[in-house]
């Protein structure tokens, strides 16, 4: 990967974060973990244990979760495939280590989303007593809320690392230009 390609990749990922931060996304366009965090918040509000429209709310939550998961997969894929090569090639050991730490969090977030989808399936399955259903529903909402907080923290960590990486790549580009002259 050329340094200009690495820089373009980092810029693209930073721009994804910037777009979400400025509210330019819809649930169907969830493309990164910040957007997923916002989507989880909105999705969990559509489902409130004890309401009469619980099945409809659960269906909406399941749809939101599916959209969020797809967006996260696309974003994580970009970060996990191309970004490590760029960082290992052009970054410092500190940047490489920081990126590896951030990428480890992705698996936990994927597992949390899968667990939430399983919980929704159990709640819509109809095999739970009312008391177990209500307790499970409250647990699921708390779990989703915590997942949203983890996504938010992860996004903030990325938002600190990516500009450092971009600045490092820009500096490397300048040095290469000076070497040519």
C-alpha positions, 0 to 999 in steps of 0.5 A: 500500500502506497503512503497516499493510499494509506492517507486516503484510507485514514481520511475516509475513516475519519470522515465517516466519524465526522459525518456521524458526529454532525448527524448526517446519517440515517439508520439505514446508512449506519457505517461506523461505530459512532452511528451504531451507538446512536442507532442503538439508543434510538432502537432501544427507545422503541421497545419498552417492557410492559407496553402493549405494542411489545411485539412491534417494538421488538420487531423494530429493535431487531430491524435496527440491530440488523442495520447497525450490525451491517454498518459496523461490519463494513466499518470494522472490515475497513479498519481490520483489513487495510488499516493495519497494513498502513499503520505497520508500514508507515506508523510508529510502534506506539500507533501499531500498538494502539490500533491493535488494542482498538481492533481487539474491541471489535470482537467484543462489540460483535459478540454483544450485538449477537447476544442482543439479537439472541435475546430479542429472538428469545423474547419474540419466541413466545416460550417465556412466562410473563415474569421471566419475559419482563425480567429478560426484557429489562436485562436486554435494554440494560445490556443494549445501553451498556453496548451503546456506551462501549461503542461510544468509548470505542469511537472516542478512542478511534477519534484520538488515534486516527488524527495522530495517524493522519498527521504521521502519514502527512509528515512521512509524505513531506519527508519523502518529498524532501528526499526527492528534492 
